Amino acid sequence: MEEYIPAIITASVALIAAVGAQFLNNFLTYKRENKKYLREVYEKFISEYFMDVLLYIDVETDPRKGHDIEEQIDINKVINSMMNKMHYADRNLQGVYFDFKTRNHFYDPKGDIKEILGIKICYYFLAYSNFIMKKLKIKFDKGLKFRLNYNLKAYGYWHLLSELYGYENRLTNEDMTALHMTKKFVLEEFSLKKIDSLINHHHKMEKKAKEFLIKVREKNDITKNY
């Protein structure tokens, strides 16, 4: 029996090596294909709508938009175009796209649900863009990187305000105008993870969402209470 042990060991090592090589080959193939898919998502989906979504919040909340803004962004047109490429979207985007589209067929008792969902779509789109660009290790200048991170948080803040108090509410408009005017200083201390959690679970975390909004108002030096 002992004379077979070296052969058994050799065969076992060869088998393990073959299985390992196959596993490594499959892993590398998956990695290449996944990167190829992410690149396709970036080129055919993210890059087409990125600047419009990134700038929309700046244009829409500018207190002098009727005077200083020369070209408006039709966000509904942008979103409807996105829907034609929904297969590139992630789970969050697909879910809110469906809600947005559904609202075309049902009565809106609040009168602003589509506008609120539009803000949420912009938030999820920028979050997805951030994820894709990090995965692809796409480099861009510090100013654009700051704008992406800041506007992502600002969309989250805008969505929570609109969800809790209404899209056309005076407080919502005042807060977003103040946020626009103090862009470099507000929201930086609040983590994106916290804002994302409040957006995804605001019905269960309404008290925490309101506390977050109040903190931002205080930092924005707006003394009115919710």
LUMLUMTOR-632041 format. One line per 2 residues: number of its first residue (from 1); for each residue z, y, x of C-alpha. Coordinates in pm, 1 decimal. Layout:
NUM	Z,Y,X | ...;
***
This chain:
1	0.0,0.0,0.0 | 90.3,237.5,283.6;
3	-261.6,223.2,425.4 | -390.9,385.1,103.8;
5	-153.8,679.9,117.9 | -369.8,892.0,354.4;
7	-674.0,829.8,135.6 | -477.6,921.0,-177.0;
9	-350.0,1238.8,-12.8 | -699.9,1330.9,104.6;
11	-845.2,1269.9,-241.6 | -565.3,1469.5,-405.3;
13	-615.2,1762.4,-170.6 | -989.1,1753.6,-233.0;
15	-932.7,1745.5,-609.1 | -688.0,2035.8,-596.6;
17	-927.3,2233.8,-377.8 | -1216.2,2165.7,-615.8;
19	-1011.3,2267.7,-920.9 | -884.7,2575.8,-739.1;
21	-1234.5,2676.8,-634.8 | -1359.5,2634.6,-991.3;
23	-1070.2,2837.0,-1125.4 | -1131.3,3112.6,-869.9;
25	-1501.8,3113.9,-949.1 | -1432.3,3139.7,-1323.1;
27	-1180.7,3418.2,-1263.0 | -1421.2,3619.9,-1047.3;
29	-1702.3,3566.2,-1298.1 | -1477.8,3688.3,-1580.3;
31	-1373.1,3988.4,-1372.9 | -1735.9,4080.1,-1298.2;
33	-1839.9,4039.1,-1661.3 | -1539.9,4233.4,-1786.3;
35	-1610.9,4521.5,-1547.8 | -1973.8,4515.4,-1656.9;
37	-1864.4,4540.0,-2021.4 | -1620.5,4823.7,-1946.9;
39	-1898.4,5009.2,-1767.6 | -2120.3,4964.7,-2072.6;
41	-1844.0,5097.4,-2299.5 | -1806.0,5400.5,-2075.9;
43	-2177.7,5476.4,-2049.8 | -2279.3,5410.4,-2411.0;
45	-1965.5,5515.0,-2597.6 | -1704.7,5712.0,-2403.8;
47	-1933.9,5946.8,-2211.4 | -2135.8,6038.0,-2522.5;
49	-1841.7,6178.5,-2717.8 | -1582.1,6255.1,-2451.5;
51	-1642.0,6627.6,-2402.8 | -1672.8,6703.6,-2775.0;
53	-1344.9,6526.8,-2852.8 | -1168.6,6671.8,-2549.4;
55	-1267.5,7029.7,-2638.0 | -1237.7,7009.8,-3016.7;
57	-862.6,7072.2,-3022.3 | -902.6,7377.2,-2796.3;
59	-1178.5,7521.0,-3014.4 | -1006.9,7446.0,-3344.6;
61	-662.7,7582.2,-3250.3 | -780.7,7893.3,-3066.4;
63	-625.6,8190.6,-3251.3 | -945.5,8390.5,-3186.9;
65	-1190.6,8113.3,-3268.4 | -1375.5,8337.4,-3511.4;
67	-1431.0,8590.7,-3232.8 | -1426.5,8416.6,-2893.3;
69	-1576.4,8077.6,-2977.6 | -1956.0,8088.7,-2973.9;
71	-2019.9,7726.7,-3071.3 | -1808.9,7519.3,-3308.6;
73	-1771.9,7141.1,-3285.1 | -1849.7,6950.6,-3604.4;
75	-1592.4,6676.5,-3558.9 | -1697.0,6492.7,-3875.6;
77	-2049.2,6463.7,-3736.9 | -1908.5,6335.8,-3407.5;
79	-1689.8,6078.4,-3584.1 | -1973.2,5957.6,-3807.0;
81	-2186.6,5908.3,-3497.3 | -1903.0,5714.8,-3332.6;
83	-1896.3,5478.7,-3628.0 | -2245.3,5358.2,-3540.5;
85	-2096.8,5225.6,-3215.6 | -1774.3,5087.4,-3354.7;
87	-1829.1,4756.8,-3173.4 | -1736.6,4937.8,-2851.7;
89	-1407.6,5067.2,-2992.9 | -1067.1,4909.1,-2940.7;
91	-839.9,4779.6,-3216.0 | -665.9,5113.5,-3281.7;
93	-992.3,5303.9,-3314.6 | -1150.4,5043.0,-3539.4;
95	-849.6,5050.6,-3770.8 | -841.1,5426.5,-3814.1;
97	-1224.9,5441.0,-3842.1 | -1197.3,5202.6,-4135.3;
99	-933.4,5422.9,-4303.7 | -1146.0,5732.8,-4244.1;
101	-1455.9,5571.5,-4393.7 | -1261.2,5432.6,-4688.6;
103	-1148.3,5781.8,-4788.0 | -1505.6,5865.5,-4886.2;
105	-1467.4,5640.2,-5189.2 | -1117.4,5722.4,-5314.8;
107	-937.8,6026.0,-5454.6 | -725.5,6213.0,-5200.6;
109	-408.8,6341.5,-5374.8 | -302.0,6542.8,-5067.9;
111	-646.2,6689.7,-5008.6 | -624.2,6663.6,-4630.7;
113	-607.4,6292.1,-4549.1 | -953.6,6282.2,-4388.9;
115	-868.9,6578.7,-4166.6 | -545.1,6409.5,-4056.0;
117	-727.2,6082.1,-3989.3 | -988.3,6276.5,-3792.5;
119	-715.1,6406.1,-3560.9 | -582.3,6052.1,-3522.6;
121	-929.9,5926.1,-3431.8 | -953.1,6193.1,-3161.7;
123	-613.3,6087.3,-3028.2 | -705.1,5718.5,-3012.0;
125	-1046.4,5796.3,-2866.4 | -897.4,5993.6,-2577.4;
127	-633.5,5723.7,-2523.5 | -909.3,5461.9,-2507.4;
129	-1115.6,5684.0,-2277.3 | -818.2,5719.9,-2045.5;
131	-771.3,5342.4,-2039.4 | -1140.1,5270.4,-1968.3;
133	-1166.4,5531.4,-1693.1 | -854.4,5401.4,-1521.4;
135	-986.8,5045.7,-1534.4 | -1316.1,5159.8,-1380.8;
137	-1130.0,5381.9,-1130.9 | -1346.0,5677.7,-1223.3;
139	-1247.8,5986.1,-1026.1 | -1262.9,6336.8,-1165.2;
141	-1115.9,6669.5,-1059.1 | -750.2,6754.7,-1114.0;
143	-828.5,7016.8,-1377.5 | -1012.5,6769.2,-1597.9;
145	-746.3,6505.0,-1542.0 | -477.0,6750.9,-1651.2;
147	-682.8,6853.1,-1954.2 | -728.8,6490.6,-2059.2;
149	-358.6,6404.9,-2032.2 | -246.4,6728.9,-2192.3;
151	-494.5,6725.4,-2479.5 | -410.8,6363.4,-2549.3;
153	-48.3,6465.0,-2602.4 | -156.9,6772.9,-2797.9;
155	-361.6,6558.2,-3036.7 | -55.6,6340.0,-3085.6;
157	156.0,6646.5,-3159.6 | -108.0,6784.0,-3399.6;
159	-130.5,6452.7,-3582.4 | 246.5,6428.5,-3629.7;
161	264.9,6787.3,-3755.0 | -19.3,6729.4,-4001.1;
163	111.7,6391.8,-4114.4 | 461.6,6520.8,-4183.2;
165	389.4,6874.3,-4306.0 | 20.4,6894.1,-4396.8;
167	-299.6,6981.9,-4214.3 | -327.6,7332.4,-4364.7;
169	46.1,7399.1,-4362.6 | 146.9,7738.9,-4218.8;
171	394.4,7578.2,-3977.2 | 127.3,7339.8,-3851.5;
173	-114.1,7626.0,-3785.8 | 154.3,7841.2,-3618.2;
175	269.5,7557.0,-3396.8 | -80.4,7461.8,-3285.3;
177	-163.6,7825.4,-3210.0 | 154.4,7857.3,-3003.5;
179	75.0,7531.7,-2825.5 | -272.2,7660.5,-2743.3;
181	-130.2,7979.3,-2594.5 | 124.4,7798.2,-2370.1;
183	-95.6,7506.7,-2262.1 | 33.9,7479.1,-1905.6;
185	401.8,7456.6,-1989.2 | 464.4,7264.0,-2309.4;
187	455.2,6885.8,-2364.5 | 461.1,6799.7,-1993.5;
189	821.9,6680.0,-2013.4 | 742.6,6446.3,-2303.6;
191	601.1,6107.3,-2211.2 | 276.8,5983.3,-2361.2;
193	451.1,5653.2,-2430.1 | 702.8,5828.5,-2655.4;
195	436.6,6024.0,-2841.8 | 229.2,5709.0,-2888.6;
197	529.1,5525.3,-3030.6 | 596.9,5806.8,-3278.5;
199	232.6,5803.5,-3393.4 | 216.4,5428.0,-3436.5;
201	550.6,5404.7,-3616.9 | 608.6,5750.9,-3763.6;
203	682.7,5611.4,-4111.9 | 973.9,5416.7,-3963.2;
205	1066.4,5686.3,-3711.6 | 1028.5,6001.8,-3920.5;
207	1365.4,6140.2,-3810.0 | 1276.7,6095.5,-3441.1;
209	931.8,6244.3,-3503.9 | 1090.1,6554.8,-3657.8;
211	1335.3,6580.8,-3366.7 | 1041.3,6567.2,-3127.0;
213	857.9,6841.8,-3317.3 | 1168.3,7061.3,-3316.8;
215	1211.0,7017.8,-2941.1 | 852.7,7125.5,-2883.4;
217	901.9,7425.8,-3112.3 | 1210.4,7528.2,-2916.0;
219	1020.8,7491.4,-2588.9 | 739.3,7693.8,-2744.4;
221	1000.5,7957.9,-2833.0 | 928.2,7931.7,-3205.1;
223	1260.9,7978.2,-3382.0 | 1164.2,7887.9,-3738.0;
225	1316.0,7561.7,-3859.5 | 1135.5,7271.3,-4023.3;
***
